[in-house]
Amino acid sequence: MRRLRDVLERVAPPGVVEAGGVLAAWREVARRMGTEACPADFRSGRLTLYVATPTRAQELSLRAREIERAVNASLGAERVREVRVRAAPR
């Protein structure tokens, strides 16, 4: 019997399954860090997060390497190479 991930990788557009894994890992990392940043996008190794205010964006930007390492550790693989944090558009 095939694993669901194997089937999805065959039928989903390139990168979709990987992005889903990264976004799920971020939710776990965010819970541990106590932050409410929302994952907005994951492409070409870049994880983009949205937060409510520019001040919070600056705070999390200073922790980008920590976030990158934590997400990759959660995944058990080096998928995230860059973290960008933005204030959510209004």
PyMOL Python script that loads the backbone (N, CA, C, O; Angstrom):
from pymol import cmd

cmd.read_pdbstr("""\
ATOM      1  N   MET A   1       0.845  -1.185   0.000  1.00  0.00           N
ATOM      2  CA  MET A   1       0.000   0.000   0.000  1.00  0.00           C
ATOM      3  C   MET A   1       0.889   1.247   0.000  1.00  0.00           C
ATOM      4  O   MET A   1       1.897   1.295   0.705  1.00  0.00           O
ATOM      5  N   ARG A   2       0.521   2.226  -0.772  1.00  0.00           N
ATOM      6  CA  ARG A   2       1.291   3.474  -0.877  1.00  0.00           C
ATOM      7  C   ARG A   2       0.974   4.412   0.278  1.00  0.00           C
ATOM      8  O   ARG A   2      -0.132   4.430   0.817  1.00  0.00           O
ATOM      9  N   ARG A   3       1.979   5.180   0.629  1.00  0.00           N
ATOM     10  CA  ARG A   3       1.773   6.213   1.645  1.00  0.00           C
ATOM     11  C   ARG A   3       1.081   7.404   0.992  1.00  0.00           C
ATOM     12  O   ARG A   3       1.277   7.678  -0.192  1.00  0.00           O
ATOM     13  N   LEU A   4       0.274   8.104   1.775  1.00  0.00           N
ATOM     14  CA  LEU A   4      -0.445   9.269   1.270  1.00  0.00           C
ATOM     15  C   LEU A   4       0.521  10.303   0.712  1.00  0.00           C
ATOM     16  O   LEU A   4       0.260  10.894  -0.335  1.00  0.00           O
ATOM     17  N   ARG A   5       1.633  10.525   1.399  1.00  0.00           N
ATOM     18  CA  ARG A   5       2.618  11.507   0.928  1.00  0.00           C
ATOM     19  C   ARG A   5       3.110  11.149  -0.475  1.00  0.00           C
ATOM     20  O   ARG A   5       3.246  12.028  -1.326  1.00  0.00           O
ATOM     21  N   ASP A   6       3.378   9.868  -0.719  1.00  0.00           N
ATOM     22  CA  ASP A   6       3.851   9.436  -2.037  1.00  0.00           C
ATOM     23  C   ASP A   6       2.816   9.730  -3.121  1.00  0.00           C
ATOM     24  O   ASP A   6       3.156  10.182  -4.214  1.00  0.00           O
ATOM     25  N   VAL A   7       1.558   9.468  -2.803  1.00  0.00           N
ATOM     26  CA  VAL A   7       0.485   9.727  -3.771  1.00  0.00           C
ATOM     27  C   VAL A   7       0.366  11.227  -4.030  1.00  0.00           C
ATOM     28  O   VAL A   7       0.270  11.655  -5.180  1.00  0.00           O
ATOM     29  N   LEU A   8       0.373  12.024  -2.960  1.00  0.00           N
ATOM     30  CA  LEU A   8       0.252  13.476  -3.117  1.00  0.00           C
ATOM     31  C   LEU A   8       1.405  14.051  -3.931  1.00  0.00           C
ATOM     32  O   LEU A   8       1.200  14.944  -4.753  1.00  0.00           O
ATOM     33  N   GLU A   9       2.613  13.548  -3.708  1.00  0.00           N
ATOM     34  CA  GLU A   9       3.759  14.054  -4.464  1.00  0.00           C
ATOM     35  C   GLU A   9       3.627  13.773  -5.956  1.00  0.00           C
ATOM     36  O   GLU A   9       4.183  14.501  -6.779  1.00  0.00           O
ATOM     37  N   ARG A  10       2.902  12.735  -6.302  1.00  0.00           N
ATOM     38  CA  ARG A  10       2.710  12.414  -7.725  1.00  0.00           C
ATOM     39  C   ARG A  10       1.645  13.294  -8.377  1.00  0.00           C
ATOM     40  O   ARG A  10       1.744  13.610  -9.563  1.00  0.00           O
ATOM     41  N   VAL A  11       0.623  13.694  -7.606  1.00  0.00           N
ATOM     42  CA  VAL A  11      -0.496  14.412  -8.216  1.00  0.00           C
ATOM     43  C   VAL A  11      -0.509  15.914  -7.936  1.00  0.00           C
ATOM     44  O   VAL A  11      -1.099  16.675  -8.702  1.00  0.00           O
ATOM     45  N   ALA A  12       0.124  16.348  -6.864  1.00  0.00           N
ATOM     46  CA  ALA A  12       0.112  17.777  -6.506  1.00  0.00           C
ATOM     47  C   ALA A  12       1.167  18.528  -7.312  1.00  0.00           C
ATOM     48  O   ALA A  12       2.168  17.942  -7.725  1.00  0.00           O
ATOM     49  N   PRO A  13       0.947  19.812  -7.535  1.00  0.00           N
ATOM     50  CA  PRO A  13       1.975  20.625  -8.201  1.00  0.00           C
ATOM     51  C   PRO A  13       3.284  20.581  -7.411  1.00  0.00           C
ATOM     52  O   PRO A  13       3.263  20.383  -6.196  1.00  0.00           O
ATOM     53  N   PRO A  14       4.413  20.762  -8.080  1.00  0.00           N
ATOM     54  CA  PRO A  14       5.712  20.711  -7.400  1.00  0.00           C
ATOM     55  C   PRO A  14       5.778  21.676  -6.211  1.00  0.00           C
ATOM     56  O   PRO A  14       5.381  22.836  -6.316  1.00  0.00           O
ATOM     57  N   GLY A  15       6.277  21.184  -5.100  1.00  0.00           N
ATOM     58  CA  GLY A  15       6.478  22.019  -3.924  1.00  0.00           C
ATOM     59  C   GLY A  15       5.315  22.087  -2.956  1.00  0.00           C
ATOM     60  O   GLY A  15       5.492  22.543  -1.826  1.00  0.00           O
ATOM     61  N   VAL A  16       4.134  21.653  -3.357  1.00  0.00           N
ATOM     62  CA  VAL A  16       2.958  21.790  -2.502  1.00  0.00           C
ATOM     63  C   VAL A  16       3.067  20.913  -1.257  1.00  0.00           C
ATOM     64  O   VAL A  16       2.778  21.372  -0.152  1.00  0.00           O
ATOM     65  N   VAL A  17       3.473  19.681  -1.421  1.00  0.00           N
ATOM     66  CA  VAL A  17       3.583  18.773  -0.275  1.00  0.00           C
ATOM     67  C   VAL A  17       4.668  19.263   0.683  1.00  0.00           C
ATOM     68  O   VAL A  17       4.475  19.258   1.899  1.00  0.00           O
ATOM     69  N   GLU A  18       5.798  19.683   0.138  1.00  0.00           N
ATOM     70  CA  GLU A  18       6.881  20.207   0.969  1.00  0.00           C
ATOM     71  C   GLU A  18       6.414  21.446   1.736  1.00  0.00           C
ATOM     72  O   GLU A  18       6.688  21.578   2.928  1.00  0.00           O
ATOM     73  N   ALA A  19       5.713  22.347   1.058  1.00  0.00           N
ATOM     74  CA  ALA A  19       5.213  23.564   1.708  1.00  0.00           C
ATOM     75  C   ALA A  19       4.254  23.217   2.836  1.00  0.00           C
ATOM     76  O   ALA A  19       4.301  23.830   3.902  1.00  0.00           O
ATOM     77  N   GLY A  20       3.389  22.243   2.610  1.00  0.00           N
ATOM     78  CA  GLY A  20       2.456  21.824   3.655  1.00  0.00           C
ATOM     79  C   GLY A  20       3.179  21.341   4.896  1.00  0.00           C
ATOM     80  O   GLY A  20       2.768  21.643   6.016  1.00  0.00           O
ATOM     81  N   GLY A  21       4.259  20.588   4.704  1.00  0.00           N
ATOM     82  CA  GLY A  21       5.052  20.108   5.832  1.00  0.00           C
ATOM     83  C   GLY A  21       5.711  21.246   6.591  1.00  0.00           C
ATOM     84  O   GLY A  21       5.740  21.245   7.822  1.00  0.00           O
ATOM     85  N   VAL A  22       6.239  22.218   5.855  1.00  0.00           N
ATOM     86  CA  VAL A  22       6.897  23.367   6.489  1.00  0.00           C
ATOM     87  C   VAL A  22       5.880  24.190   7.277  1.00  0.00           C
ATOM     88  O   VAL A  22       6.159  24.605   8.402  1.00  0.00           O
ATOM     89  N   LEU A  23       4.714  24.426   6.701  1.00  0.00           N
ATOM     90  CA  LEU A  23       3.704  25.230   7.388  1.00  0.00           C
ATOM     91  C   LEU A  23       3.196  24.517   8.638  1.00  0.00           C
ATOM     92  O   LEU A  23       2.940  25.160   9.656  1.00  0.00           O
ATOM     93  N   ALA A  24       3.050  23.203   8.572  1.00  0.00           N
ATOM     94  CA  ALA A  24       2.640  22.439   9.757  1.00  0.00           C
ATOM     95  C   ALA A  24       3.723  22.504  10.836  1.00  0.00           C
ATOM     96  O   ALA A  24       3.413  22.655  12.018  1.00  0.00           O
ATOM     97  N   ALA A  25       4.981  22.390  10.435  1.00  0.00           N
ATOM     98  CA  ALA A  25       6.087  22.488  11.395  1.00  0.00           C
ATOM     99  C   ALA A  25       6.105  23.872  12.033  1.00  0.00           C
ATOM    100  O   ALA A  25       6.360  23.998  13.231  1.00  0.00           O
ATOM    101  N   TRP A  26       5.835  24.913  11.243  1.00  0.00           N
ATOM    102  CA  TRP A  26       5.813  26.267  11.794  1.00  0.00           C
ATOM    103  C   TRP A  26       4.761  26.384  12.885  1.00  0.00           C
ATOM    104  O   TRP A  26       5.021  27.000  13.918  1.00  0.00           O
ATOM    105  N   ARG A  27       3.583  25.811  12.683  1.00  0.00           N
ATOM    106  CA  ARG A  27       2.538  25.921  13.695  1.00  0.00           C
ATOM    107  C   ARG A  27       3.029  25.373  15.050  1.00  0.00           C
ATOM    108  O   ARG A  27       2.771  25.967  16.096  1.00  0.00           O
ATOM    109  N   GLU A  28       3.729  24.250  15.014  1.00  0.00           N
ATOM    110  CA  GLU A  28       4.273  23.662  16.244  1.00  0.00           C
ATOM    111  C   GLU A  28       5.338  24.575  16.858  1.00  0.00           C
ATOM    112  O   GLU A  28       5.343  24.796  18.069  1.00  0.00           O
ATOM    113  N   VAL A  29       6.226  25.098  16.036  1.00  0.00           N
ATOM    114  CA  VAL A  29       7.276  26.005  16.521  1.00  0.00           C
ATOM    115  C   VAL A  29       6.643  27.270  17.101  1.00  0.00           C
ATOM    116  O   VAL A  29       7.065  27.738  18.158  1.00  0.00           O
ATOM    117  N   ALA A  30       5.647  27.822  16.430  1.00  0.00           N
ATOM    118  CA  ALA A  30       4.973  29.037  16.904  1.00  0.00           C
ATOM    119  C   ALA A  30       4.336  28.803  18.265  1.00  0.00           C
ATOM    120  O   ALA A  30       4.394  29.664  19.143  1.00  0.00           O
ATOM    121  N   ARG A  31       3.731  27.637  18.437  1.00  0.00           N
ATOM    122  CA  ARG A  31       3.109  27.314  19.725  1.00  0.00           C
ATOM    123  C   ARG A  31       4.171  27.299  20.826  1.00  0.00           C
ATOM    124  O   ARG A  31       3.957  27.853  21.904  1.00  0.00           O
ATOM    125  N   ARG A  32       5.303  26.672  20.559  1.00  0.00           N
ATOM    126  CA  ARG A  32       6.381  26.610  21.562  1.00  0.00           C
ATOM    127  C   ARG A  32       6.975  27.988  21.839  1.00  0.00           C
ATOM    128  O   ARG A  32       7.357  28.283  22.971  1.00  0.00           O
ATOM    129  N   MET A  33       7.054  28.836  20.805  1.00  0.00           N
ATOM    130  CA  MET A  33       7.630  30.179  20.967  1.00  0.00           C
ATOM    131  C   MET A  33       6.625  31.166  21.546  1.00  0.00           C
ATOM    132  O   MET A  33       7.004  32.258  21.968  1.00  0.00           O
ATOM    133  N   GLY A  34       5.362  30.798  21.571  1.00  0.00           N
ATOM    134  CA  GLY A  34       4.339  31.683  22.087  1.00  0.00           C
ATOM    135  C   GLY A  34       4.042  32.859  21.175  1.00  0.00           C
ATOM    136  O   GLY A  34       3.724  33.951  21.646  1.00  0.00           O
ATOM    137  N   THR A  35       4.145  32.642  19.870  1.00  0.00           N
ATOM    138  CA  THR A  35       3.869  33.719  18.922  1.00  0.00           C
ATOM    139  C   THR A  35       2.640  33.397  18.090  1.00  0.00           C
ATOM    140  O   THR A  35       2.307  32.231  17.878  1.00  0.00           O
ATOM    141  N   GLU A  36       1.980  34.426  17.627  1.00  0.00           N
ATOM    142  CA  GLU A  36       0.780  34.251  16.822  1.00  0.00           C
ATOM    143  C   GLU A  36       1.020  34.607  15.360  1.00  0.00           C
ATOM    144  O   GLU A  36       0.079  34.958  14.649  1.00  0.00           O
ATOM    145  N   ALA A  37       2.244  34.523  14.912  1.00  0.00           N
ATOM    146  CA  ALA A  37       2.541  34.801  13.501  1.00  0.00           C
ATOM    147  C   ALA A  37       1.872  33.751  12.629  1.00  0.00           C
ATOM    148  O   ALA A  37       1.876  32.563  12.953  1.00  0.00           O
ATOM    149  N   CYS A  38       1.300  34.199  11.523  1.00  0.00           N
ATOM    150  CA  CYS A  38       0.629  33.293  10.585  1.00  0.00           C
ATOM    151  C   CYS A  38       1.549  32.994   9.412  1.00  0.00           C
ATOM    152  O   CYS A  38       2.141  33.909   8.839  1.00  0.00           O
ATOM    153  N   PRO A  39       1.674  31.720   9.050  1.00  0.00           N
ATOM    154  CA  PRO A  39       2.475  31.409   7.874  1.00  0.00           C
ATOM    155  C   PRO A  39       1.751  31.907   6.633  1.00  0.00           C
ATOM    156  O   PRO A  39       0.569  31.618   6.447  1.00  0.00           O
ATOM    157  N   ALA A  40       2.442  32.644   5.793  1.00  0.00           N
ATOM    158  CA  ALA A  40       1.825  33.202   4.594  1.00  0.00           C
ATOM    159  C   ALA A  40       2.242  32.455   3.339  1.00  0.00           C
ATOM    160  O   ALA A  40       1.443  32.290   2.417  1.00  0.00           O
ATOM    161  N   ASP A  41       3.508  31.995   3.300  1.00  0.00           N
ATOM    162  CA  ASP A  41       4.006  31.385   2.068  1.00  0.00           C
ATOM    163  C   ASP A  41       5.292  30.615   2.352  1.00  0.00           C
ATOM    164  O   ASP A  41       6.037  30.937   3.277  1.00  0.00           O
ATOM    165  N   PHE A  42       5.533  29.600   1.541  1.00  0.00           N
ATOM    166  CA  PHE A  42       6.818  28.906   1.555  1.00  0.00           C
ATOM    167  C   PHE A  42       7.162  28.555   0.118  1.00  0.00           C
ATOM    168  O   PHE A  42       6.478  27.757  -0.524  1.00  0.00           O
ATOM    169  N   ARG A  43       8.232  29.164  -0.376  1.00  0.00           N
ATOM    170  CA  ARG A  43       8.704  28.906  -1.741  1.00  0.00           C
ATOM    171  C   ARG A  43      10.214  29.000  -1.778  1.00  0.00           C
ATOM    172  O   ARG A  43      10.812  29.877  -1.155  1.00  0.00           O
ATOM    173  N   SER A  44      10.819  28.092  -2.511  1.00  0.00           N
ATOM    174  CA  SER A  44      12.273  28.119  -2.744  1.00  0.00           C
ATOM    175  C   SER A  44      13.068  28.303  -1.453  1.00  0.00           C
ATOM    176  O   SER A  44      14.066  29.025  -1.433  1.00  0.00           O
ATOM    177  N   GLY A  45      12.629  27.655  -0.386  1.00  0.00           N
ATOM    178  CA  GLY A  45      13.354  27.730   0.872  1.00  0.00           C
ATOM    179  C   GLY A  45      13.046  28.943   1.724  1.00  0.00           C
ATOM    180  O   GLY A  45      13.612  29.084   2.808  1.00  0.00           O
ATOM    181  N   ARG A  46      12.165  29.825   1.267  1.00  0.00           N
ATOM    182  CA  ARG A  46      11.837  31.050   2.012  1.00  0.00           C
ATOM    183  C   ARG A  46      10.464  30.916   2.683  1.00  0.00           C
ATOM    184  O   ARG A  46       9.446  30.747   2.011  1.00  0.00           O
ATOM    185  N   LEU A  47      10.456  30.995   4.006  1.00  0.00           N
ATOM    186  CA  LEU A  47       9.224  30.978   4.784  1.00  0.00           C
ATOM    187  C   LEU A  47       8.847  32.417   5.103  1.00  0.00           C
ATOM    188  O   LEU A  47       9.632  33.147   5.708  1.00  0.00           O
ATOM    189  N   THR A  48       7.658  32.825   4.702  1.00  0.00           N
ATOM    190  CA  THR A  48       7.166  34.176   4.978  1.00  0.00           C
ATOM    191  C   THR A  48       6.066  34.081   6.029  1.00  0.00           C
ATOM    192  O   THR A  48       5.130  33.291   5.904  1.00  0.00           O
ATOM    193  N   LEU A  49       6.202  34.901   7.063  1.00  0.00           N
ATOM    194  CA  LEU A  49       5.239  34.937   8.158  1.00  0.00           C
ATOM    195  C   LEU A  49       4.609  36.318   8.239  1.00  0.00           C
ATOM    196  O   LEU A  49       5.271  37.326   7.996  1.00  0.00           O
ATOM    197  N   TYR A  50       3.323  36.358   8.581  1.00  0.00           N
ATOM    198  CA  TYR A  50       2.632  37.621   8.808  1.00  0.00           C
ATOM    199  C   TYR A  50       2.349  37.778  10.299  1.00  0.00           C
ATOM    200  O   TYR A  50       1.983  36.822  10.983  1.00  0.00           O
ATOM    201  N   VAL A  51       2.524  38.993  10.781  1.00  0.00           N
ATOM    202  CA  VAL A  51       2.187  39.347  12.160  1.00  0.00           C
ATOM    203  C   VAL A  51       1.306  40.590  12.134  1.00  0.00           C
ATOM    204  O   VAL A  51       1.138  41.226  11.093  1.00  0.00           O
ATOM    205  N   ALA A  52       0.747  40.927  13.289  1.00  0.00           N
ATOM    206  CA  ALA A  52      -0.240  42.006  13.351  1.00  0.00           C
ATOM    207  C   ALA A  52       0.348  43.401  13.211  1.00  0.00           C
ATOM    208  O   ALA A  52      -0.303  44.286  12.656  1.00  0.00           O
ATOM    209  N   THR A  53       1.568  43.619  13.703  1.00  0.00           N
ATOM    210  CA  THR A  53       2.111  44.980  13.723  1.00  0.00           C
ATOM    211  C   THR A  53       3.549  45.023  13.212  1.00  0.00           C
ATOM    212  O   THR A  53       4.260  44.019  13.262  1.00  0.00           O
ATOM    213  N   PRO A  54       3.976  46.188  12.721  1.00  0.00           N
ATOM    214  CA  PRO A  54       5.375  46.331  12.306  1.00  0.00           C
ATOM    215  C   PRO A  54       6.357  46.086  13.461  1.00  0.00           C
ATOM    216  O   PRO A  54       7.446  45.555  13.246  1.00  0.00           O
ATOM    217  N   THR A  55       5.975  46.467  14.669  1.00  0.00           N
ATOM    218  CA  THR A  55       6.842  46.245  15.827  1.00  0.00           C
ATOM    219  C   THR A  55       7.075  44.758  16.052  1.00  0.00           C
ATOM    220  O   THR A  55       8.205  44.326  16.280  1.00  0.00           O
ATOM    221  N   ARG A  56       6.008  43.984  15.986  1.00  0.00           N
ATOM    222  CA  ARG A  56       6.130  42.531  16.157  1.00  0.00           C
ATOM    223  C   ARG A  56       6.932  41.927  15.006  1.00  0.00           C
ATOM    224  O   ARG A  56       7.687  40.976  15.209  1.00  0.00           O
ATOM    225  N   ALA A  57       6.773  42.471  13.805  1.00  0.00           N
ATOM    226  CA  ALA A  57       7.555  41.989  12.657  1.00  0.00           C
ATOM    227  C   ALA A  57       9.042  42.192  12.915  1.00  0.00           C
ATOM    228  O   ALA A  57       9.850  41.307  12.631  1.00  0.00           O
ATOM    229  N   GLN A  58       9.404  43.339  13.447  1.00  0.00           N
ATOM    230  CA  GLN A  58      10.808  43.615  13.759  1.00  0.00           C
ATOM    231  C   GLN A  58      11.333  42.647  14.821  1.00  0.00           C
ATOM    232  O   GLN A  58      12.432  42.109  14.695  1.00  0.00           O
ATOM    233  N   GLU A  59      10.536  42.436  15.861  1.00  0.00           N
ATOM    234  CA  GLU A  59      10.949  41.524  16.933  1.00  0.00           C
ATOM    235  C   GLU A  59      11.228  40.122  16.392  1.00  0.00           C
ATOM    236  O   GLU A  59      12.262  39.529  16.700  1.00  0.00           O
ATOM    237  N   LEU A  60      10.308  39.595  15.587  1.00  0.00           N
ATOM    238  CA  LEU A  60      10.498  38.242  15.058  1.00  0.00           C
ATOM    239  C   LEU A  60      11.578  38.193  13.990  1.00  0.00           C
ATOM    240  O   LEU A  60      12.238  37.167  13.831  1.00  0.00           O
ATOM    241  N   SER A  61      11.770  39.279  13.258  1.00  0.00           N
ATOM    242  CA  SER A  61      12.852  39.317  12.267  1.00  0.00           C
ATOM    243  C   SER A  61      14.202  39.117  12.942  1.00  0.00           C
ATOM    244  O   SER A  61      15.100  38.492  12.376  1.00  0.00           O
ATOM    245  N   LEU A  62      14.342  39.646  14.143  1.00  0.00           N
ATOM    246  CA  LEU A  62      15.586  39.476  14.889  1.00  0.00           C
ATOM    247  C   LEU A  62      15.796  38.025  15.327  1.00  0.00           C
ATOM    248  O   LEU A  62      16.911  37.627  15.665  1.00  0.00           O
ATOM    249  N   ARG A  63      14.726  37.246  15.317  1.00  0.00           N
ATOM    250  CA  ARG A  63      14.798  35.832  15.701  1.00  0.00           C
ATOM    251  C   ARG A  63      14.710  34.902  14.488  1.00  0.00           C
ATOM    252  O   ARG A  63      14.444  33.710  14.641  1.00  0.00           O
ATOM    253  N   ALA A  64      14.930  35.436  13.296  1.00  0.00           N
ATOM    254  CA  ALA A  64      14.756  34.656  12.065  1.00  0.00           C
ATOM    255  C   ALA A  64      15.609  33.387  12.043  1.00  0.00           C
ATOM    256  O   ALA A  64      15.116  32.323  11.669  1.00  0.00           O
ATOM    257  N   ARG A  65      16.878  33.485  12.439  1.00  0.00           N
ATOM    258  CA  ARG A  65      17.750  32.295  12.435  1.00  0.00           C
ATOM    259  C   ARG A  65      17.248  31.257  13.437  1.00  0.00           C
ATOM    260  O   ARG A  65      17.279  30.058  13.162  1.00  0.00           O
ATOM    261  N   GLU A  66      16.793  31.713  14.581  1.00  0.00           N
ATOM    262  CA  GLU A  66      16.238  30.799  15.588  1.00  0.00           C
ATOM    263  C   GLU A  66      15.009  30.081  15.028  1.00  0.00           C
ATOM    264  O   GLU A  66      14.851  28.873  15.206  1.00  0.00           O
ATOM    265  N   ILE A  67      14.141  30.839  14.349  1.00  0.00           N
ATOM    266  CA  ILE A  67      12.941  30.261  13.740  1.00  0.00           C
ATOM    267  C   ILE A  67      13.336  29.246  12.670  1.00  0.00           C
ATOM    268  O   ILE A  67      12.799  28.139  12.624  1.00  0.00           O
ATOM    269  N   GLU A  68      14.270  29.628  11.818  1.00  0.00           N
ATOM    270  CA  GLU A  68      14.745  28.739  10.748  1.00  0.00           C
ATOM    271  C   GLU A  68      15.243  27.415  11.328  1.00  0.00           C
ATOM    272  O   GLU A  68      14.856  26.343  10.863  1.00  0.00           O
ATOM    273  N   ARG A  69      16.096  27.494  12.335  1.00  0.00           N
ATOM    274  CA  ARG A  69      16.649  26.280  12.951  1.00  0.00           C
ATOM    275  C   ARG A  69      15.555  25.431  13.598  1.00  0.00           C
ATOM    276  O   ARG A  69      15.570  24.205  13.483  1.00  0.00           O
ATOM    277  N   ALA A  70      14.607  26.078  14.276  1.00  0.00           N
ATOM    278  CA  ALA A  70      13.546  25.341  14.964  1.00  0.00           C
ATOM    279  C   ALA A  70      12.627  24.620  13.982  1.00  0.00           C
ATOM    280  O   ALA A  70      12.252  23.470  14.213  1.00  0.00           O
ATOM    281  N   VAL A  71      12.265  25.287  12.892  1.00  0.00           N
ATOM    282  CA  VAL A  71      11.401  24.649  11.890  1.00  0.00           C
ATOM    283  C   VAL A  71      12.137  23.482  11.240  1.00  0.00           C
ATOM    284  O   VAL A  71      11.569  22.402  11.084  1.00  0.00           O
ATOM    285  N   ASN A  72      13.382  23.689  10.866  1.00  0.00           N
ATOM    286  CA  ASN A  72      14.157  22.610  10.254  1.00  0.00           C
ATOM    287  C   ASN A  72      14.329  21.435  11.215  1.00  0.00           C
ATOM    288  O   ASN A  72      14.267  20.279  10.795  1.00  0.00           O
ATOM    289  N   ALA A  73      14.541  21.716  12.488  1.00  0.00           N
ATOM    290  CA  ALA A  73      14.664  20.643  13.482  1.00  0.00           C
ATOM    291  C   ALA A  73      13.358  19.872  13.596  1.00  0.00           C
ATOM    292  O   ALA A  73      13.363  18.646  13.707  1.00  0.00           O
ATOM    293  N   SER A  74      12.241  20.587  13.569  1.00  0.00           N
ATOM    294  CA  SER A  74      10.935  19.941  13.634  1.00  0.00           C
ATOM    295  C   SER A  74      10.700  19.043  12.424  1.00  0.00           C
ATOM    296  O   SER A  74      10.096  17.977  12.538  1.00  0.00           O
ATOM    297  N   LEU A  75      11.180  19.481  11.272  1.00  0.00           N
ATOM    298  CA  LEU A  75      11.032  18.700  10.038  1.00  0.00           C
ATOM    299  C   LEU A  75      12.022  17.543   9.961  1.00  0.00           C
ATOM    300  O   LEU A  75      11.774  16.544   9.286  1.00  0.00           O
ATOM    301  N   GLY A  76      13.138  17.686  10.655  1.00  0.00           N
ATOM    302  CA  GLY A  76      14.196  16.693  10.543  1.00  0.00           C
ATOM    303  C   GLY A  76      14.955  16.810   9.237  1.00  0.00           C
ATOM    304  O   GLY A  76      15.609  15.861   8.804  1.00  0.00           O
ATOM    305  N   ALA A  77      14.870  17.976   8.605  1.00  0.00           N
ATOM    306  CA  ALA A  77      15.543  18.226   7.322  1.00  0.00           C
ATOM    307  C   ALA A  77      15.737  19.724   7.151  1.00  0.00           C
ATOM    308  O   ALA A  77      15.005  20.528   7.728  1.00  0.00           O
ATOM    309  N   GLU A  78      16.731  20.087   6.352  1.00  0.00           N
ATOM    310  CA  GLU A  78      17.016  21.502   6.082  1.00  0.00           C
ATOM    311  C   GLU A  78      16.170  21.976   4.899  1.00  0.00           C
ATOM    312  O   GLU A  78      16.628  21.949   3.757  1.00  0.00           O
ATOM    313  N   ARG A  79      14.956  22.402   5.168  1.00  0.00           N
ATOM    314  CA  ARG A  79      14.058  22.886   4.112  1.00  0.00           C
ATOM    315  C   ARG A  79      14.004  24.416   4.064  1.00  0.00           C
ATOM    316  O   ARG A  79      13.938  25.011   2.988  1.00  0.00           O
ATOM    317  N   VAL A  80      14.031  25.047   5.248  1.00  0.00           N
ATOM    318  CA  VAL A  80      13.920  26.503   5.342  1.00  0.00           C
ATOM    319  C   VAL A  80      15.324  27.096   5.339  1.00  0.00           C
ATOM    320  O   VAL A  80      16.155  26.759   6.182  1.00  0.00           O
ATOM    321  N   ARG A  81      15.576  27.984   4.380  1.00  0.00           N
ATOM    322  CA  ARG A  81      16.876  28.654   4.285  1.00  0.00           C
ATOM    323  C   ARG A  81      16.783  30.134   4.646  1.00  0.00           C
ATOM    324  O   ARG A  81      17.798  30.788   4.891  1.00  0.00           O
ATOM    325  N   GLU A  82      15.565  30.651   4.676  1.00  0.00           N
ATOM    326  CA  GLU A  82      15.367  32.075   4.978  1.00  0.00           C
ATOM    327  C   GLU A  82      13.985  32.253   5.593  1.00  0.00           C
ATOM    328  O   GLU A  82      13.028  31.586   5.201  1.00  0.00           O
ATOM    329  N   VAL A  83      13.894  33.162   6.562  1.00  0.00           N
ATOM    330  CA  VAL A  83      12.610  33.508   7.172  1.00  0.00           C
ATOM    331  C   VAL A  83      12.409  35.001   7.003  1.00  0.00           C
ATOM    332  O   VAL A  83      13.275  35.803   7.353  1.00  0.00           O
ATOM    333  N   ARG A  84      11.264  35.360   6.464  1.00  0.00           N
ATOM    334  CA  ARG A  84      10.883  36.775   6.347  1.00  0.00           C
ATOM    335  C   ARG A  84       9.637  36.995   7.182  1.00  0.00           C
ATOM    336  O   ARG A  84       8.718  36.176   7.179  1.00  0.00           O
ATOM    337  N   VAL A  85       9.618  38.101   7.892  1.00  0.00           N
ATOM    338  CA  VAL A  85       8.467  38.431   8.728  1.00  0.00           C
ATOM    339  C   VAL A  85       7.936  39.776   8.268  1.00  0.00           C
ATOM    340  O   VAL A  85       8.688  40.741   8.134  1.00  0.00           O
ATOM    341  N   ARG A  86       6.648  39.831   8.030  1.00  0.00           N
ATOM    342  CA  ARG A  86       6.004  41.043   7.522  1.00  0.00           C
ATOM    343  C   ARG A  86       4.779  41.383   8.364  1.00  0.00           C
ATOM    344  O   ARG A  86       4.114  40.495   8.898  1.00  0.00           O
ATOM    345  N   ALA A  87       4.493  42.668   8.477  1.00  0.00           N
ATOM    346  CA  ALA A  87       3.224  43.082   9.072  1.00  0.00           C
ATOM    347  C   ALA A  87       2.134  42.735   8.065  1.00  0.00           C
ATOM    348  O   ALA A  87       2.270  43.003   6.872  1.00  0.00           O
ATOM    349  N   ALA A  88       1.064  42.142   8.550  1.00  0.00           N
ATOM    350  CA  ALA A  88      -0.023  41.712   7.667  1.00  0.00           C
ATOM    351  C   ALA A  88      -0.638  42.911   6.965  1.00  0.00           C
ATOM    352  O   ALA A  88      -0.837  43.964   7.570  1.00  0.00           O
ATOM    353  N   PRO A  89      -0.937  42.742   5.678  1.00  0.00           N
ATOM    354  CA  PRO A  89      -1.601  43.837   4.963  1.00  0.00           C
ATOM    355  C   PRO A  89      -2.991  44.062   5.539  1.00  0.00           C
ATOM    356  O   PRO A  89      -3.668  43.128   5.972  1.00  0.00           O
ATOM    357  N   ARG A  90      -3.390  45.308   5.533  1.00  0.00           N
ATOM    358  CA  ARG A  90      -4.725  45.627   6.076  1.00  0.00           C
ATOM    359  C   ARG A  90      -5.670  45.978   4.976  1.00  0.00           C
ATOM    360  O   ARG A  90      -6.836  46.274   5.234  1.00  0.00           O
TER     361      ARG A  90
END
""", "prot")
cmd.dss("prot")
cmd.show_as("cartoon", "prot")
cmd.util.cbc("prot")
cmd.orient("prot")
